[in-house]
Structures are given as structure tokens and as C-alpha cells.
């Protein structure tokens, strides 16, 4: 079965993710407490998704759950890439 990707939603999600990264930094998306040193907080990912969904034009239909899940994965991948890059720059 083919994946369903809503390009408009994905563009909005990336834009809001970048805005939050610029405003609050990468550490905003990381859990402050826990067993892992750099664990991404799922609630912050959901915040980006909800913001992008609320900003959609009223005439657009609700995106399929597969498209929303794809956006979640894309956000996680981007955050993991940025955390790994930051770790390499600091020498961890």
C-alpha cells in the first residue's frame, strides 16, 4: 500500500518546527529528566503537529491519519539529526 503524504501539512509542520527551533532552541524538544541523556519529548512533537493542523485553511479536509503519522516521523528524524549534529560538534 502506498504512503499518503499531505505536502501542505508537511510544509506547515516543517515551518512551525523551524520557528520553534529558532525561538526556543533544540533543548526545548528534549526531556529534562529521564534515563537517556538526549530523549525527544513526544509532547513537543504533538505541539508542532497540532499547531500545523489548526493553521490549515478552513476549506481543506482533515488530513488522513497516515499523513499525520508521516509528519511525526519527519519531525523525529529532523530532531534526531540535529541532536546527533550537536553531539558531534561538542565532542560527545
Secondary structure, DSSP 8 states (H G I E B T S, - for coil): ------HHHHHHHHHHHHHHHHHH-GGGGB-SSSSSTT-B-HHHHHHHHHHHHHTS-TTS----HHHHHHHHHHHHHHHHHHHHHHHHHHT-
